[in-house]
Amino acid sequence: MKVIVKKTDNPHRGSNFDDFLAEEGSLEKSTARAVEATAYLQRRSVEQGTDRLSPEELEAEIKAVRCGNDDRGV
């Protein structure tokens, strides 16, 4: 998963947080936890009826993101 960040001319701006996590050796673990947490919240939203996705559509989206085949343009 690649995050695109706009560069600014602000001299006080630090490095990318993903770069920091990669240097610390925890980028993969942090990314996996974030994906799982998001999947949990999305499932809960579908179960409560507060989301417009069906459970099947949600599972297809989660599978696409996990496999790196996310073509939603996000």
N, C-alpha and C positions, 0 to 999 in steps of 0.2 A: 504494500500500500504506500503510495507516494503522495506526500502532502506538498502542495505548491503554495509557497509563501511569497507575497509581494515584497520586494526589496524597497526600503525607504532610505532617505538620505539622513536619517536620524543617527548622529554619532554616538548616542547613548544607548542604542538598542543592542542587546546581547545576541548570542548565537541562537540557532533553532533549538527548541526543546528536544526534538528527535535526535539531533546531533549529540546533545548532552547525554541522553539515555543510551545512545550507541557507544559513546566513550566509556560510560559506566558499565556497559555490558548487560543492560537490562531492557533494551528496546524491544526485543522479540517478546519477552515475558509481559512487558507493559502493554504492548499492542494486543497480545492474546487476551489479557484480562479485560481490556477495553472492549474488544469485540464480544466477549462473553457477557459482559455487563450490559452492553447495548442490546444484544440478542434477548437477554432476560427481560429487560424493560419493554422491548417491542412485543415479546410474547404476552407479557402481562397486560399490555395495552390492548392487544387483540382479544384476549380472554375477557377483559372487562367491557369490551365493545366500544372503546374510545378511539379505535383506529379504523380506518376504512379498508385495510387489507384483510384478506381472509387468512386463516392459519396456513393454508397451502402456499399462498403468495409470499407470506412472510418467510416460511421455510426455504422457498426457492431463492429469495433474496439473500438470506443468511448463508446458504450453501454457495452462492455465487461469490460473495465476499470472501469466504473462507478459502475458496479454491483460486482466488485471484482472477476470476472471470467476471468481475463487476463491470458491466457495460452500461450502467445507468447514467454515466456521465457526471457522477458526483465527485 
